[in-house]
């Protein structure tokens, strides 16, 4: 497991009975987490000081129960990057703090390369990986099907001071975009993707990650540059382990480009214990030659 343990503005304080207690800047939130199947004593007083708690509904979805007035949005920072945070529907805040470890990995590849790199960020959400790659000096193409998420990512680029860097912001279906890039003959040195577990397209098309990930990686292999540096897949799908993604990258990318693949869990350290909460799976192909 690789830990995202360099945060100052984010803290996973405690987790118990299906919930996690977190500090986002000065705001304390309680959110559900299905991984938290233990019932340890909630000794930290901040459980009783939370500003808001997300409560699931028995009929699906849920809502925020607000105990103290909190801003509609606020800003937290990681290293030299800044991000807008909001209490959204479905328990989210617009940022997955465990992804900081992946941001650092990709940023290091960009900074140590002997040439400028082109990065493609698919299913790019609010742009954590995008602004990190821009800050490291890459040219980034940011693709997400949600107009609202792309707008939010642009705001994060402004907050992080990288809005003037070379970037393309695209609201598009990721698969269809890759297919067009193949026809155009465009190539990328690094591909990052964090696809959803399940979804529906604008035409009612069903997306199920277990069915789509292998053909999508195979498709993306066509737009990797001959001297590409990395291909990173992240997943929150329970049935898609790091080893499965490692295997896919191995048989598709290593076979064609050489290099090697590393698989790992992402985790966040829990302040009240000496343990870490697992928060998703990642596999990364690298070619350091």
N, C-alpha and C positions, 0 to 999 in steps of 0.2 A: 504493500500500500504506500502511496505517496501522499503526504499531508500538505494541505494548503495552510501552513502555519505561520505565515509572515504578515497576517492581517493586524492592523492596529484599530481600524474602525469597525471591524466585525468580530464577534466572539460567540461561539457556541458554548453557552454557560453550563447547561445541563440538559439531560434528556431522560425521560421516564414516562411510562404508561402511554406510549403512543404519541408523545409530544416532545418538541424541543423548545428550550428557552434560549432566545438569542438576543444579542445586543447589536443593533444596526446604528452605528454612531451613538447617539444618546437615547435612542428609542429601543425599548424592550418589547419584543414580540414573542408570543407563544404560537407555534404552528404544529399541525399534525405531521407525523412522519411514520409510515408503516414499518420502517426498519426497527423502530424502537419498541421491541416486544418485551422489555424487562420492566419491572416495577420496583425501582430503587427509591429510597427516601428522598423527597424533595426538600433537602435541608437548606438550600440557598434561598435567602430571604427575597431575592429578586423574582421568584415565582409569584410572590404576592404583590410585587411592584410593577408588573407588566402593564404597558400602555394599551395593548390590544391583544386579542386572542382570536384565532380563526377557529370557528366551530363548524364541523361538518353537519350537514342535514341528513336525516334518515332517508330522505327521498332523493338524495344526490346533491352535489354541490355543497354550498355552505355560505357563511358570511362572517364578517369581522365584528366581534364584540369589542367596542372601544371603551376603555376605562378612564383614560386621560386624553385630553385633546392632543392630537398629533397633526403635523402639517400634511397637506395633500401630497406633498413630495418633499424629499430632503436628499442631501448629497453625502455620500461616503467616499473615502479614497483608499486606493491600494497602490503603494509605491508612489509613482508620479501620475497615476490615473485617477479619475473621478467619475462617479456614476450616480445617476438619479435613481432614487428608491421610492416606491409607492406600495401601499397595501392594495394589491389587486385581487380579483376574483380567483377562485381555486387556489387560495393560500399563498400565491406567489408575491414576490417583491420586485421582480424585474432583473434579478441578478442571482446567479448560483455561485456563492463564494468559494466552493470547492474547486471551481474551474481556474482559480488563480494559479494552481500548480501547472496546468496546461498552458496558460498564458506565458508563464515564465519559461517553460520548455521551448515554446515556439519563438519567443522573443530572443532567447539565447542563440537559436539556430540562425535567425535573421542577422543578429549583430555580429556573429563570428563568420558569416559567409564572406567569400572573396568577391562578391558582386551583389548588386541590388536584386532583391527577390520579389517575385509576383506571388501573392497569396490569394487564394479563393476561399472564402468563408461561406459555406452553405448552411442553410437553416440557422442563420446568424443571429437571430433573436435581437436583443438590445445592444449587441456589439461589443461585449467584453473582449473577445478574442480579436475583433477588428481594431479597436483603439489601441490594444496592446501591440499588435503587429505594426500599426502605423507609427506608434511611438518608437518602435525598434528600428524603423527605417524602411519598411516594405511598402510596395504598391499593393493595395488591397481592393478586391472586388467582393462586396458584401451583398449576399442574396438571401432574401426571406420573402415568403408569400404574404406576410402581413404588412400592410401599409403602415399601421400604427407602430409596429415593432421597428420598422426601418426609420420612421420619424424619431422614435426614442433613441435609437442608435446614433442618429445624427446629433441629437442633443448631448449624448455622452461624449461624442467626439469634440463638441464645443467645450464641455466641462473639462475634458482632459487636455485641451489645448492642441489638438491634432486635426482640427477641421480643415486646415489649409494643406494637409498632406495629400498625396495622390491616392484618391479613393473613388470607386464607383459604387453608388447606392442603388440597388435594384430591387424592386418589388416584383417577384417572379416565382413561378414554380421551379424548384431546384432541378428536377430531372429534365424538364423541358429546356431550361437554360443550358444545362450541360450538353444536351443534344445539339442545340444551336451553336455552342462553342466548338463542338467537334466539326460541324459543317464550316464554320468560319476559319478553322485552323488555329485557334488560340490555345495557348498552353500556360501552365502555372507551375511554379517551383515548389509550392506548398499548398496542399488542400486540407482544409479543416471542415469537419461536418459533425453536427450534433442533432441528428434527425429525431423527430418525435416517435414515440412508441406506436401511436395510433392516430389516425386522422382521416378527414375526407376533403377531397379537392373541390374546387368550385363547381365541377360538373357532377359531383356526387361520387367521384372515384374514391375507393377505400384504400388507405395507406396502412399497412401493417409492417412494422420494421423487420420482423423476422423473415418476411417474404421478400422485402424490397432491398435489404442491405447488400446482399451479394451482387445482384444485377446492377445496383447503383455504383458500387465500388468498381465493378468491371467496366461500367460506362465511363467513370471518372479517370480510369487508367489511360484513356485515349487523349486526355487533355493535360496529362503530366508532361512537363518538359523532359527532354532526353537526359538532362543532368539535374533532375528534380532532387529536392532535399528531404521532404517529409510529407507524410499523409497521416493525419490524425483523425480517429473516429472516437466520439464519446457517446455513451448510451446510458439511459436510466431505465431501460427495459429489463425486468427481472430475469427473463429467459435468455438474455443475450450476455453471456459472461465475457470477461476480458479475453479468455482463451479462444472463444469462438471468433471474436473480432481479429485476434492475432492470426488465427488460421486463415481467415478470409484475406487479410492483407498479405499473408505469406504466399498463398497459392495464386493470388492475382498480381500483386505488385512486386514482391521479391522475385517471382519467376521471370518477370519482364525487365526489371530495373536493378536487380541485385539488392544489396543492403540487408538490413535486418529489422525485425519487429519486436517491440517490447509491449507486454500487456500488464496492466496494473489496475488496482482499485484506487479511486480517489477517496480521501477521507478528510474529516475535520477534527482537530483535537477538541476534547471536551474538558472544559476548565475544572469541573468538580471531580474529575476522575483522572486516572493515568492512561485512559484508553481513547480510541478514536472512533467516530461514527462513520461507517462506510456510506459514501454518497455518490455512487455511480461507477461506471467502468470505462476504461480508456485503453485503446491500443494505438501505438504510433509506429509507423514505418519510417526509418531514417536511412539516408545514404550519405555518409560523412566523407566520401571520397571527393 
